[in-house]
């Protein structure tokens, strides 16, 4: 019988899921899919149209899978690990994923990292600017275009505002899963103490919490490249210098150097005040729903206090 995962990092996008995937993958009693975001439970029944700029290429490069045999093959090398998992942040957003996950993995542990949805939306916009896919150089214009893009079949990465409606999204999961199966963390818990956060998650999943992962490199940082040529070089695996580096440098060291150079080359434009106010108003009702759902305050996400804003990710 094919091995199926028992643990899913379901989101949110741009909230540290790549880092958590990396920390889980390092643990000796955890097997994580070699493809970080298979997206199977979001795409199997209703695959997106992929009508946006670069949608098809981006999903092809990330390794998404659409069939059960393809999905099962991702876990074929799992052996005796207690935890078998994957990390597809679209699962939190997708309407069908909770039902489909419950049908095939009803006892699964679900992990969600929640980032201030206002900041998350801007971060996702910057990621698509960084990749050269976002044609609009004004964040508010991109927000204005969201409904039209969704109707036209642009994939989920373009749904900047919608993806931050965590109250609505987690409520769908609690229709199928017990609250004890859902482990919810704040993004700040990860950024304040990455190793400690990883050990908290290990403990929640029932594996050795004394294991300390390598948390030295921030992955998937977003921003606008200062030097386009350097950003292109880092993103070109077949460049002659990259090929040379593969011959003389260990993979771990090579990866660390590339990530540090990549991140140092990124600058993060500030979130425009008008866009922040607009999104805070749009999210207010859902944030209150989330607070009721989890019995926990998230009121700081809606603040206009500049001192608190500076620390929200």
Buried (B, 14 or more C-beta within 10 A) or exposed (E): EEBBBBBBBBBBBBBBBBBBBBBBBBBEBBBBBEBBBBBBBBBBEEEBEBBBBBBBEBBEEEBBBEEEEBBBBBBEEBEEBBBBBBBBBBBBBBEBBBBBBBEBBEEBBBBBBBBBBBBBBBBBBBBBBBBBBBEBEEBEEBBEBBEEBBEEEBBBBBBBBBBBBBBBBBBBBBEBBEEEBBBBBBBBBBBEEBBBBBBBBBEBBEBEBEBBBEBEBBBBBBBBBEEEEBBEBBBEEEEEEBEEBEEEBEEEEBEBEBBEEBBEBBEEEEBEEEBBEBBBEBBEEBBBBBBEBBEEEBEBBBBEEEEEBEEBB
